[in-house]
């Protein structure tokens, strides 16, 4: 019985550590974007994206917004396309995890991500063409 209690305690500690780590990374990501440090923001966003299963809907909403901002600032077609795809995926993941929490976060941040994602999805062909053109296909 003690082993079971110890195991459960370890699982809870790991879960809360992962959640607080995601919160800390989201805060650092927001700070990097505000400071205009897009290289650092990209690194932090990619770290969060890899561990997105540990993120809350609010974290995923922040990640979608961050990738949207990175897509808007991208200087090349390949990066822009990657950021667009990650924006869409992060948005969908946030909505799937907790639609109400994600919607509240988007509203709090003043971003109509539903419209952004709809626009990205409608123009994916153009982003793909830009990638192909940049590679001289």
N, C-alpha and C positions, 0 to 999 in steps of 0.2 A: 504494500500500500504506500509506503514511503517512497519507493522508487517511482511509482506512478505519479505521485504528487510532485516529486522532483522533476520528472520528465515534463509534466504539464507546465510547471513553473518555468522551465527552460524554454519551452515552446512560446509561452506568453512573452517572456523577455525578448526573445528573438523577433517575434512579431512586432512588438512595440518599438524595438530598436530600429527595425526596417522602416516602420512608419515614420518615426521621428527623423531618420536619415533622409527619407524622401522629402519631408517638410523642410529640412535644412537645405537640401539641394535646390528645392523650388525657390526658397528665399534667396539663396545665392544666385540662382538663375535670373530672378527678377532684378536683383541688384546689378548684375552684369549687363542686362538689357538696358536698364535705366542709365547706367554709366556709358553705354555705347561700346562696351567691350564684347563685340560679337563673336570673337574667337573663343573667349572664355564661355560665353553663353552657349555656343555650339557644343563645346566639350561637355558642359553640364547637362544640356538637353539630351545629348547622346547617352550619357551615363544614366539619366533617368529613364530614357526610352528602353534601354537594355533591361532595366529592372522594373518595367512598368506594371508587372503583375503585383508588385508590392505597393503600388501607389493608390491613393484614394482617388475618388472621382474628381475632387477639387485639384489634386496634384496633376491628374491627367488633363483637366481643363486648362490649367496653367501651362502644361507642356504643349497643348494644341495651340494656345495663343503664342507661346514662344516660337514654335516652329513656323507659325504664320508670319511673325515679325522677321524671322531669319529668311523666310522665302522672299519677303518683300525687299530685303537688303542684299540678297544673294547677287554676286557679280557674274556668275556663270550659269549656264542652262542646266548643267548636271546637278549642281548643288541646289538650284531652285526646284528642280523636279523632285529630288530626294526630300527636301523640306516640305513640299506640297503633299507628297505621299504620307509623310510622317504626321503632318497636320491632320489630314483626313483620318488616319488610323488612330491618332491620339484622341481626336474628337469622338470617334465611334466608340473607342474603349471607355472614355469618360461617361458617355451616355449609357453604355451597356452596364457599367458598374453601378451607377446611381444617377439616373437622368435628372432627378430633382436637384441633387447636390451640384451636378455639373452645370445645369441651367442657372442655378443661383450664382455660381462662380462666374460664369460668362456675363451675367447681368451686373454683378459686382464690379467686374473689370470693364464694363461698358463696351463689350465686343459682341457683335452679332455673328457668332461663329457658324450658325446654321446657314446664313447667307454666304459667308466666306467659303465654307465647305461645298455648298451647292455650286458656287462659281468655279472653284477648283475642279470639281468633278465634271462640270460642263466643258471645261477647257483642258482636260488632261491630254487630249490629242495634240493640242498646240504645244504643251510643255514637252511631250514626247518628240514632236517634230523639231523643236528647238534643240533638244539633246542630239538628235540624229544630225541636224545641220551643223552643230558644233563639232561633231566627229567626222564630218565630211562624208556621210553615207549617201 
